[in-house]
C-alpha cells in the first residue's frame, strides 16, 4: 500500500496537466479530458515529461471525467471511453517503478442544501467513475481539489467499496486570518476528519502557491500524524501580454520543499502552472534532503 511505502520513502508526484495542455493548444473552455481521444500524443508528452523529470507517481488526465462535467460538453455518453483512454496513455509513460493514480475531481455541482445535488446521486456518480478505473486494474486514486468535506467523503466511499487506496486532497484559499475551503472548512477541521482513517493519505493541492501551502500543512501536522501529499500551484496566475503567467519558479519549489518534508509531506508535486522543471527541482530537493538526513553530520558532504 502507498501508505506503507510513504513511511519509508519520499515520493515525487507529477505536475500540472490542464495548464500544460493549454500551452500545447487546448482551447479555453475545452475539457482537457477530451484530448485523451483527440490528442493522445499531447497528453502522453506531458506524462513523459514528468516521468523523465523525476516523478515517481503520475496521474491520469481525468480530473473532470464524470457525467456532470462531461455532460456540459455533450460527452457524458463517452465518459468510459475517455477514462479508459486516459489510463492507456498514462501507462505508456510509466517506467517499471512508476505508480499510476486515477485523478478524480469534484462533480462540479453543489450538494444540497447549497445546490440541487443529492448525496445518493453524488455517490452513484463517483461509483460510475471508480468502477471504470477499478475494472481496468487501477487501485490508487487521487481525489483532488475538493472544497467540500462531505463531497470528498462520498468520493472516498466509492473508492473504499472497490478496495482501492486514496489520496484525498483539498484546496484552500485565504480568508480573513486563516485558510478555508469554499465551504468554510479549515485545514484543522479537515485533518481531524481524517485522523481516524490511517489508510487514507491526506493532501492539499491547487490553491495560491507553495508559500501559502505551507500554512495548510502546518495546520494539518498539528491535528494529524500524516503522511501527507502536497501539490501546490506555482503561485497565483496573472496575464502578461495575453499569456497566463505563474510567478513561482522551480527554484522556489526547490528552496521550500525541505520545510514540507519536515511536516511529514511524503508525496510532493505541483498543480496549475507547474511543469517538468518544478518536478525536477522537487526531485533534487528530495534527494538532497535525504542525503543530509543520512549524513552523520546532518549535512551533505
Steps between C-alpha positions, in 0.01 A plus 500: 500500500612856432457593866752234597736608224488863614607397850830400345539731201432851371346483154473767232159555341446653157406856406219677318309349210236757403729802482758294311243392240391862463858584404476224240185647348207387715233767433358698793196326646570171320507199736857370534361147539375502140859525382548141618303416185590775252858588601645199685852587386485832685378338822771235472768767447400672826503172692841409359645840587416437865632146510821617331514791746493267800139419588451180695121534473296638210125540468252461218357790301153445646439775757160590352419154365152463645152517348427845639807682373524308173127539446544876463697425183278223365750234607315324783441195283872465428628527858602130516692527175669818622607344831628181341696697242654713774628194682641346183685823415641541851623141514706564186697766686567295812833339574518169685490670840252779421171497690178604326215677675157571357413869531145568618380852565176640640184446299457868427159523669414617851353252745170580667413738663743727312405345167272238348732198520385228738764301689377169357531635145849632569608166642365317196685737266826434682429127491465516121845651467675285759359177358638579155847550641479195726379291207825563312727443796553843652513477880636841602280809483580867542181674612619854439403865529202435725346800673230307686576245768161334443565452129853372556374238746244382243776458242708314757206269573487404133874422502476294817216294353735362234790453742702785354748727674448875505685826529232753599610853422327830578543850368502799733497875456598786732202646683547742784797386705476135401459250219167335419331297229221652295259346751680669789684195638842565652805277451467401867140390450592296194798339674284405798252328267775276360688432823316169544567395140864384507453325164434835327772746399383853574608772263458853373536619142441798272446817707709814491852360486766311687553767766134505601495119487747489787236652727263217412746227584604669821132483603467142376803390698356635825194277462613198299817286498514468120651407262374779276483580130573851369435628148496882512453738210796701375356813657204712391462538122511837328465599136809651339456615139222251445686209660414344835809507724565334837762667715641217714803343341663159525759665726220607736380140517856374557559747783173439685469123452703405813252687719225276363705188566546607862119520528474133390408571140612181333345547156574832330433643157333797337163617371402787267788683340764241582700311239778245484749758627311524829493121526872468433562763768290306751690184412831675567368640826378159609831333419700770678275490807533122526877524459520756778278285725726199447823691554649450850555877514151587378638660186593375162876473470 
